[in-house]
Amino acid sequence: MSAQSMAQDSTGANNTAAPSNSGDIIVTAQKREQSINKVGAPIVALSADALKDKGVKSAADLAAAVPGLNYSPSNTGTTVYTLRGVGFTDGTLSAYPDVTVYLDQIPLPFPILASLTNFDLERAEVLVGPQGTLFGANATGGAINYIAAKPTSTFQAGMSLDFGRFNTLVADAYVSGPLSDTVKVRLAGRASTGDDWQYSYTRNDTTGATSTWALRGLLDWQPTERLTINLNVNGWRDKSDPQQPQFYQLNIQNPGLAPDYELNYPPAPHTPRAASFSPNLPLYNDTHLIQASMRAQYELTDSLTLTSLSSYLHAKRDAFQQNGGADFEQSMYGSFGTFNSYFQELRLDNGARGHVRWTVGLNYAQDDANEGIDARFSQSSVFFATGLRGDLVTLRQDTKNYAAFGAAEIDILPTLTLKGGLRYTETTRDGDGCVSDRGNDGLAAFFDILQGLFSGQSNLPPLQVGDCVSINPATGLSGRYLDRLKEDNLAYRVGIDWRASDQILFYANMSKGYKAGGFPSLGASTWTQFQPVRQESVIDYEAGIKARLLDNKVTLTANGFYYDYKNKQLKSKLIDPVFGALDGLVNIPKSTVKGAELAVSTAPLSGFTPTLAVTYLDAKIDTFTGVNAGGLPPTDYADTKMPFVSKWSINAGLGYEWPISDNWHGILGGDVAYRSGTNALVGNPAAYAIPGYTTLDLRAGVETNDGEWKIMLYGKNVTNKYYITNVALAYDYIVRFTGAPATYGIMASHKF
């Protein structure tokens, strides 16, 4: 391994990124290149080598590598990140997240759009805490910025093959180099395939096959000394089978009306591979994305740079996930949607030098999403109570975001820097929701009766297939729900950095960020369920230290923080005077998060590179009276735990390298990840508990000293720990999503 590569791996969980020529680790958290140790804010950065060694290929893998970052799948296939307790666990495909993902500072506004972005990277940066001033709204928890590997000035190429359990094969390749004195290109791709990894515990059947591909083309053009243009065209397709949850516990909606086969269905065994799904309904996924983005940078003067970021993406999803936890039509879901997103940012900055460093800019984004749910529940107690078989839900959300922002750093003393930033954002979101009869569900006839009763009118024209049936409480009549949500906000950041020495930085920050409101996608009986949730905000009070000790052999970062969390958005239940407890979105008026983080890593000591990172969180709801998503009676939830927040997150790693010959060295390594228990619902009900767990990953291999060849054996979750990532209510059943079982394999890579 080269000295530079060893530096990348030795810096630990919170500082593992690309080193500069001086050995400093360079990140772009403030939208300009800086040493990570000179950025007075919490950042977790993982280099390309660290991502490969830790086997980070998915959202779940990234969460396992970053303390305080939780991952949970939803019943629509969208990924939910929760960072330091801030996360939005609604499965609506078009819902903005609390932790937004970026590729080279270009936003991927909806979680499902980032599914296959994690390949051929220079590094991944996790920016912790509200990022509203530079990265905009919808980053109240933080931001994940993937930095793609860039075109090179000399010809380079490489490939790797990874073959593992379930006959999973992952192939990566890239080629990079100059086309002329002013043009450089890089082409990279990843393809994966694998056999079924889940099996039915009620019959002889399997599911869970993997099939994906992703491509990225980068072109860097410097037509003049002062102008640089970077073009990124990428796309991916995912045809992998959706993961099936496990039936865990009964939650009968209409007691006394449930059929015996539903009441007596066996719960899933405690093994991550076991599941149950219907052979009579489809089970498939076909999701794809194509994106083109351009960064144009023009140096107006030696110290003044104008930067333009432009992007357009189109994505489509068509999947039937079932998610009922049974082999009959208890609660089955298909999800589909199309997404179109336009993004434009224009900013001016004076670089990273000088006593005053500033950035100002304008930003526009338009995110249009049209999604739907194909719900079927004919063999549950819901069917026996109402005669209904299912419904078709469609939701269109067209959103426009306008923003103006500015940030500055001022060195008032050689060792003291003041920081500040503001961002004003105006958001307009149009919602168009409809629930209709697919043709044989009995829904139109049922709502013919209801709207006659609620409106007091007779001889109403009967509802037809495709008509919107949700009832307007004001008129008692069925119809399409149309609404507009218009919001604005002012995000800010103020802080101070004190460099006690070249190796020690103290910082204190106060920042506020917002997440925009939105409309839910659900089978609404009444327009009340379609009503939007309002924007939420987080104020972060934070202080920390970054230090390089013992002649730079030890890197230490530590911080403490307090979040004032207002109007947290939550998937919950609404109480309707006629229909009772119904799905919907609510705002929790006030919550708080208190916590601390510590990370320690070392440079190689006789070949050893130990790392340790610990996060402690005390996340509570201060004010909220309502009904949780499990449908429990209205309750005062003051002073209760926030869902999806582990009190303790610990990551520890140990690597060892030793020479084998003049050209080869050996590699041993292991990583332990611990997450303490949490809960999927407000109020901490036992049925929705997510127990704590510990996973162990191991690796061993050999590598040439120049990094040209590398062969690794690896194991992930080698103890085959059974753990839960999410618990959800699926009509009559409570179901669990499990983490991945033990996997193992061999990886070989070659650089040309």
Summary of the structure (lengths in Angstrom):
residues: 752
radius of gyration: 26.1
end to end distance: 15.3
largest distance: 91.7
contacts: 2780
relative contact order: 0.13
helix: 9%
strand: 57%
